[in-house]
Amino acid sequence: MSAPGRPRLEYGSGQHEGAWMTPRIPVFLCGDAHRGDDGAALRVVRLLAPTVRRHADIVVAGQLDASMLLGVPEHTPCVIVDGVAGIEPGAIIAKPLSELAALGRRRGGSARRPKSRSSHELPLEQALALAEELRPHPVEGWFLGIGIADCGLGETLSPVVAAALPALAARLAGILDELGHSEALSC
């Protein structure tokens, strides 16, 4: 039985006719694998157990923009994983996407906007707020971040961030479990 408010998708055909399943959860991995710690989110997927990966729809997003969130179905939560500057390197934070979208709406019209590296990209919270304006329903789910130390050229993670990747993978698995895949993850 699915959680209240969650869609129930019917299997296509065959012996599973009439059986119900939970949709896979989109997991957007952000960052640049060639910019040191900025690639930490892209590496976390390698540490997830196959049973966890099987129930996630992994999307290598690079720089997340609002258009990527438009196709996430109503009542299907997603997870965005990214490196975060400005917090302790290796620290892990988790925030509901609704909080970040609200922050983006508040900052959208203010002069206190986070500085963007490009005129073509929006900070994460503003991309979420824009996606919510364009969608008929809010974006549900979680942001999962890891504090970064060095985003210089190269594929090597700083020691503190590399040491924190297993904890990031465990937290991601926990979030996926919280979002309604506990029965699927135990298969």
C-alpha positions as CSV (number, residue, x, y, z in Angstrom):
1,M,0.0,0.0,0.0
2,S,1.3,3.4,-0.9
3,A,1.6,6.4,1.5
4,P,-1.4,8.7,1.7
5,G,-1.2,11.3,-1.1
6,R,1.4,9.3,-3.1
7,P,0.5,8.1,-6.6
8,R,0.1,4.4,-7.2
9,L,1.5,3.3,-10.5
10,E,0.3,0.0,-12.0
11,Y,2.9,-2.4,-13.4
12,G,2.6,-2.7,-17.2
13,S,1.5,-6.3,-17.7
14,G,2.2,-10.0,-17.2
15,Q,2.3,-11.7,-13.8
16,H,2.4,-8.3,-12.0
17,E,-1.0,-7.2,-13.4
18,G,-2.8,-5.3,-10.7
19,A,0.3,-5.0,-8.5
20,W,1.2,-1.5,-7.3
21,M,4.6,0.2,-7.1
22,T,6.0,3.5,-5.9
23,P,7.7,5.6,-8.5
24,R,11.4,6.0,-8.5
25,I,12.7,9.1,-6.7
26,P,14.6,11.6,-8.9
27,V,18.0,12.4,-7.3
28,F,19.7,15.4,-8.9
29,L,23.5,15.3,-8.5
30,C,25.0,18.7,-8.9
31,G,28.5,19.9,-9.3
32,D,31.6,19.6,-11.6
33,A,33.7,16.4,-11.3
34,H,36.7,18.4,-12.6
35,R,36.6,21.1,-9.8
36,G,37.8,19.2,-6.7
37,D,35.2,19.2,-3.9
38,D,32.5,20.6,-6.2
39,G,32.3,17.0,-7.6
40,A,31.5,15.4,-4.2
41,A,27.8,14.9,-5.0
42,L,28.6,13.2,-8.2
43,R,30.7,10.6,-6.4
44,V,28.3,9.8,-3.7
45,V,26.2,7.6,-6.0
46,R,29.1,5.1,-6.2
47,L,28.7,4.5,-2.4
48,L,25.0,3.7,-2.4
49,A,24.0,0.1,-2.2
50,P,22.6,-1.3,-5.4
51,T,19.2,-1.8,-3.7
52,V,19.1,1.9,-3.0
53,R,20.3,3.0,-6.5
54,R,17.6,0.7,-8.1
55,H,14.9,2.8,-6.5
56,A,16.3,6.2,-7.4
57,D,16.3,7.9,-10.8
58,I,19.9,9.4,-10.8
59,V,20.2,12.6,-12.8
60,V,23.6,14.1,-13.2
61,A,22.6,17.7,-13.3
62,G,25.8,19.7,-13.2
63,Q,24.3,23.1,-12.6
64,L,20.6,22.6,-11.6
65,D,18.1,24.9,-13.3
66,A,14.4,25.2,-13.0
67,S,13.6,23.4,-16.2
68,M,15.1,20.2,-14.8
69,L,12.4,20.2,-12.1
70,L,9.4,20.7,-14.4
71,G,9.1,17.0,-15.2
72,V,9.0,15.7,-11.7
73,P,5.5,14.4,-11.2
74,E,3.1,15.7,-8.6
75,H,3.4,13.9,-5.3
76,T,6.8,12.5,-6.3
77,P,9.5,14.0,-4.1
78,C,13.0,14.5,-5.4
79,V,16.4,15.0,-3.8
80,I,19.0,17.5,-4.8
81,V,22.6,16.8,-3.7
82,D,25.3,19.4,-4.0
83,G,28.5,20.9,-2.5
84,V,27.9,23.9,-0.3
85,A,30.4,26.7,0.2
86,G,30.3,28.6,3.5
87,I,29.8,25.8,5.9
88,E,32.4,23.6,7.6
89,P,34.1,21.4,5.0
90,G,32.7,17.8,5.3
91,A,29.7,19.0,7.2
92,I,26.4,17.6,5.9
93,I,23.1,19.5,5.9
94,A,19.6,18.5,4.9
95,K,16.8,20.9,4.3
96,P,13.3,20.5,2.9
97,L,13.0,21.9,-0.7
98,S,10.0,23.9,0.4
99,E,12.2,25.9,2.8
100,L,14.7,26.7,0.1
101,A,12.0,27.7,-2.4
102,A,10.5,30.1,0.2
103,L,14.0,31.6,0.7
104,G,14.3,32.0,-3.1
105,R,10.9,33.8,-3.3
106,R,12.0,36.1,-0.5
107,R,15.4,36.8,-2.1
108,G,14.0,37.0,-5.7
109,G,13.0,40.6,-5.4
110,S,15.6,41.8,-2.9
111,A,19.0,43.4,-3.4
112,R,20.4,40.7,-1.1
113,R,20.9,38.0,-3.7
114,P,23.7,35.5,-3.5
115,K,26.3,36.3,-6.1
116,S,26.0,34.0,-9.2
117,R,29.0,32.8,-11.1
118,S,27.2,33.4,-14.4
119,S,24.4,35.6,-15.8
120,H,22.8,32.4,-17.1
121,E,22.4,30.5,-13.8
122,L,20.3,31.1,-10.7
123,P,21.2,30.2,-7.2
124,L,19.5,26.9,-6.1
125,E,16.8,28.5,-4.0
126,Q,15.8,30.9,-6.8
127,A,15.8,28.0,-9.3
128,L,13.4,26.1,-6.9
129,A,11.2,29.2,-6.6
130,L,11.0,29.6,-10.3
131,A,10.2,26.0,-10.9
132,E,7.3,26.3,-8.4
133,E,6.0,29.3,-10.3
134,L,6.1,27.3,-13.5
135,R,4.6,24.1,-12.2
136,P,1.0,23.5,-11.3
137,H,2.2,21.9,-8.0
138,P,5.1,22.6,-5.5
139,V,8.5,20.8,-5.7
140,E,8.6,18.2,-2.9
141,G,11.6,16.6,-1.3
142,W,15.0,17.4,0.2
143,F,18.2,19.2,-0.4
144,L,21.3,17.4,0.8
145,G,24.6,19.3,0.9
146,I,28.2,18.7,1.9
147,G,30.5,21.4,2.9
148,I,33.3,21.9,0.4
149,A,36.9,23.2,0.9
150,D,38.6,23.3,-2.4
151,C,37.1,23.7,-5.9
152,G,40.3,24.2,-7.8
153,L,40.9,22.4,-11.1
154,G,41.3,18.6,-10.7
155,E,39.3,15.6,-9.7
156,T,40.8,15.0,-6.3
157,L,38.6,15.7,-3.3
158,S,40.1,17.3,-0.2
159,P,40.7,14.8,2.6
160,V,38.0,16.1,4.8
161,V,35.4,15.9,2.1
162,A,36.5,12.5,0.9
163,A,36.3,11.2,4.5
164,A,32.7,12.6,4.8
165,L,31.4,10.9,1.6
166,P,30.2,7.7,3.4
167,A,28.2,9.8,5.8
168,L,26.7,11.7,2.9
169,A,25.8,8.4,1.2
170,A,24.2,7.1,4.4
171,R,22.2,10.3,4.8
172,L,21.0,10.1,1.2
173,A,19.9,6.5,1.7
174,G,18.1,7.6,4.8
175,I,16.3,10.4,3.0
176,L,15.3,8.0,0.2
177,D,13.9,5.7,2.9
178,E,12.0,8.5,4.6
179,L,10.5,9.5,1.2
180,G,8.6,6.2,1.0
181,H,10.9,3.5,-0.2
182,S,11.5,1.6,3.0
183,E,9.7,-1.5,1.7
184,A,11.6,-1.3,-1.7
185,L,15.0,-0.7,-0.1
186,S,14.8,-3.9,1.9
187,C,14.3,-6.1,-1.2
